[in-house]
């Protein structure tokens, strides 16, 4: 354990910005309780073997206050150092991205680093805990407590978090999206009243939370009888906590896991290496199981995991977890010096039928094992697992011909250092849309056959004018009388012409001349209020370039993005079609504003990341809505992020909401009108 912590500490110091801290040995020797020099050297050797750090080239060694810096971090080392995880868990995340399983790998890595886990583990209730693992996990029976048991435990917790997201969080998200509730408070949620002392007869009733009264610091709700009451936050029982308690999950641990997962993903997208592009490309080949309603699920052993993951997912996720096993009997040199030892065979989990790596050393290690057999392992109940002092019977893992499993094993065997160009930071290499290591796609092709665009937040309408010129050149454009482009602005026409006296008039004239539609006074947070009789079909794509709340603070921009995404969900329900959503921001804005988490809460999935070059649109210059100055994005690289609506999630959440309304004996609405008012 001390060596594992020392590895991360040495990597952190080597990646430090200050040159005074990059000499890990010197810094650690100055501690009050310095570690052994041998431990630091072993940590450095480990980092060198994993290519997380490297020796500086001779020409880069210069005179820096008389000190020579011998080590420097690699691209892989800097990426792993940026994650709030240990080295092994960060490696698991990167391998998962290569397979197109980034979200699942991040969740597994966070679960492995966090204690306690999501599934409750009560003291002295081992059998009950194993029963919960059998319900949530992929196996109907849980065997002995070895490393395979730890992998089953993580997979069961993965299924538990996924079930919470699908069956409890998604219905709440859909309800809030329909009501336009984007704040972090409970407004718009259906909760249960608890702890009322003056009116105990109301305890246990389900109500819908209304607005917050800041003067009285209470929430307003109205009962079925029309009576209006004000209650404190402590009297509103969170339905998520009750659901977790009912399903033997820790609500506190679950929220901590989700926050850490969000932080890890934000870090990756701020870095935005070609690794993410590889993940999106591989993700297209994966097929997910349709999510079901919780009331249709029987809590039978071995059933819940397979509602969300298929056999292919289970094999790949288990193989990812096997990369974190410790070698049985320690590392051994191969019998054949020309062939490296099989990484997975040393850990007793090689499943490739014709493995090209050496297995001889592991066989020799097994042959010289003279320890007595463990009588508990013979019946599958040894609780010590790989750390048992007695010998366990040999168990040959099942072989398969899955090419992706074989590819993963070869990747682990070669090491992540062989894929170093995949970890280059975007702001250092810029936008790379071609070659072997792209970090984004080319510019999005908005003008497509049968495409209808809804442009939001236009400043001087120069972007819309550029697209309308391209649309007019499209073969057969407007032969059916449709309007392929509708451009909107939150300002009135008079305000737009005053803010942009030169460019706006020309762009508006060009748009109308090309047959496009212009609508003023359209709020990006209320797009569903827009009526479009000019369209024969609903818009297929919603585009918003450079969104901005008017201030540099994070919270107003975060709320703006969330309201915009919620509006897109309501538009899909009103129009009967699911348009794609394109939003153009800087890489740092994408991470700082929490756009990926906001899209997840609005049932949107990131499909692609495109390079955005304003000069490729003739006559377009990004400008603010209120003045004619060019819009600044802080010097960061700009990308266009394309999202698609996950209809399966929306339908499952809608069905859960419908069943909840039918099962509820009383329905309470948001407080409106007059009535007798009480405060508790």
Secondary structure, DSSP 8 states (H G I E B T S, - for coil): -HHHHHHHHHHHHHT-SSTTS--HHHHHHTSTT---HHHHHHHHHHHHHTTSEEE--GGG---BTTB---EEE-HHHHHHHHSSS-HHHHHHHHHHHHTT-HHHHHHHHHHHHSSS-SB---TT-HHHHHHHHHHHSS-SS---SSHHHHHHHHHHHHHHHHHHIIIIIHHHHHHHHHHT--SSS-TT-EEEE---STTGGGTT-EEE---EETTTTEEEEE-TTS-EEEE-GGGEE-HHHHHHHHTTB-HHHHHHHHHHHHHHHHHHHHH--HHHHHHHHHHTT--------GGG----TTTSHHHH--HHHHHHHHHHHHTT---TTS----SSTTS-B-TTGGGT---BTT--SB-HHHHHHHHT----B-HHHHTT--SSGGG-SSB--------B--HHHHHHHHHHHH-GGGGGGGG--HHHH----SSSS-SSB-S-----TT--EEEES-SSSHHHHHHHHHHHTSTTTTTTS---EEEEESS-HHHHHHHSTTHHHHHHHHHHHTT-EEEES--GGGGGG---TT-SS--SEEEEES---SSS-HHHHHHHHHHHHHHHHHHHHHHTS--EEEEEEEHHHHHHTTHHHHHHHTTEEEEEEEE--GGGSTT---B-SSSSSB---TT--EEEEEEEE-HHHHHHHHHHHHHHHHH-S---EE--S---EEE-
